[in-house]
Amino acid sequence: MRNIGIVGAALCALVQPAFAKTIAVAAGEGAQGRLQEALITAEPGDIVELGTGRFILSDGLSLDVNNVTVKGMGYDASILDFSGQQGAGEGLLVTSDDVVLRDFGVENSKGDGIKSKGADRIVYYQLRVAWTGGPKETNGAYGIYPVESTDVLIDSVVVRGASDAGIYVGQSRNIIVRGSIATENVAGIEIENSFDADVHDNIATHNTGGILVFDLPNLPQMGGHNVRIFDNIIVDNMTPNFAPKGNIVANVPTGTGVMVMANRNVEIFDNVLGDNGTTNIMVVGYRFPHNDAKYDPLPRDVVIWDNQHGRAGWDPKFRGGAEIAAAMGGNFPAIFWDGAGGPAKAPVISDTVAALSLGLTDILADPASATPVPLAVSTTRPAALPAIKLPDSMEAAVR
């Protein structure tokens, strides 16, 4: 038995990094070259440790080594400052697996703050990404931006000022976004063309739209589904839309709490919503021209229950919204569905607030031609979606 134990220990040693080390990088003169060199020369298992201070950077950074941790001394203590960035790319780009990014800040990147592409088992923890000049069209598009990945954990991050989405997960699967704050972005949190996501215990406030769940055409991964939005605070999303013209989020009405577009199997429950001038929750089809025969523009199997609703709908910012609100006595309801696809596609709603169908069964119909009717409260709902579980190694990285 002793020999078996020795052999087992030897095998474990083979799969662990033999000489894992900490590479300390201090702020100060030459930070650009020293930090990029550390990211290039790091080996699997290494920690690139950012010292206290402001790292003045003139270009983006990249990491393509698996199983590396980039760790600072806190998101207000170790700051990657891209205010003088020469190119238009992201601040930090990660293209490797099993990476942990934690405890540092990113400011004023010309493009996205932190982007990871094709990076499986990626962890974003206790990070801050901000554009410090306030909401501007010239700010980078995305703050935290994982795309084309499996197993994504975004935990305890703060994002401010993104001209598209503060926290965005696209074309990915098995996702958790939790414990985070998104403020003064166009979209606070966005799950796009992704499968199996839990978005919970976040605060989305002072954005144009709080939390968005979209599916868009002409992308490698479509058919977004199985998304749970729960235990979030989604309030006062009244920042005027500052997205560059032509971006899909430029069409998000100011004052949107939650917006579901062309997704299926979406659950919205146990959230606190209010002070959203257009509405607290909207469920809509994709009402833009496209040429993708494989794309389904209709939302379906959306379930809404046990949310707390405050004031909503006093200033709806979509075509025909003000007229509908006036006809209803001045206020739009806290929940609405555009009617896309007809009654078979209607959301299941058990919140005890007014809910409305706009009656726009034709996906090409002009919103101004709406024929609103109340939506009945449902007494039953489908079986709940399962909770998302990530690999134990990812949860261990944030404990």
Steps between C-alpha positions, in 0.01 A plus 500: 500500500792732578635450148160578347494825698847594377400433138182707542695793641742481210215506248348805670836675480507439126177693442587789733730788399845396618636851566194723546615844607386853575618767258479836675454807281520845657341818374727777379728569208499236227184332631374427147798290399550333837138397535465371144823305540365339816183395315705354213756312711253370761463122506198290600438533873672837533357810667568839343470730800434869447640732763324793656475809285396625159645321196520762224456309173524612139381180333277200564618189685450134408522160668498169309647260761269247666449477876636842598367730772529877460453647844522851642478645848139611463299666226566847637862422588646347181371697201576443131463851358445509122424872477800541269433186293611550140297228327126441505508143634407351835693568818569133578431212261504138624494209255600211729317260731485468880587865560410691816486881489454661839550800723597775258342790316496604135434859398434683175592239241436614144317175422359234731631492856577129541415256221543123497438301184483122482619493862337209682472494880567873524454678836450876539506584872504826695584713198407858414474632144413866455498788257555784741360781283142378539266362231637584153457353153881492469543268799595139434213269407526230769640494851522128578471304173534120487397350165497153342579329830379211713490546880504872581493648851460875553490576872516826697599731216409866453460651152419862415469691174501237222345628175348158430486261798674517834501123554448307178513124438461397137478169312598307812357230722488413869519849647462663841488877550455586867564754772592775254411865440432647155432872486499779240534260207264472205423138597593411855522122452442322171479127421506460121470185283597293802379178660451424870559811710420609854500876564436567867567725798616789282415870503416661164428870542538828308545316171282544190384139545572293809524135385464385138459146364535510122533259210622649172526365144804428283725382783680164537295413811128579502196368680569657840315316778485395864570829676396576858489859627432503874568679829627813324431866574409669170403860570521852359636408158438843354835596342432627145621253236854599396586201278652581160239506227458165325570286808214271594493642855446846353139379468458423871250750642622715785327381815505125437537263796523153338475441126468152346527486122465184287611261775333189635477344845567818697399528866473839676422467869561642849643826368442853632404734213391860491552857383544383141319752282418275203416179686642257753488190276449479124489188280535569128584349164790602281333762279786588266579380146721191474582232243575205728261215420611306811418781741181505708408861586223407747526487878341193657468318830570807712384468861467795742414458868543633855667827402454818703395791282535868576407793279534443125371613162450874549726586203512217243771563241396287205295574193132521596574460872400850605169472316421165663591637842275801447211275403553306823485806720864610473695190600626198311476168693790345689510198265430478129532258212492623142275212391756349260387160376153514651351346817708182485814710563356706785709515819375330814451775759405461864616839631209694643544813288343622179636321192421579138522345156551749218333257262777528238482139387674581171872536566519764225211710632558865589490544883282805444226264376472323836159385626569451871313249715562395860694180567341262747688389811597133487429267790743229388847507351735250334759296687792716606827501312794338680761712678832549325795311645856591414813285549614486862834653404328820391305534823815427698675790325262753660485353848 
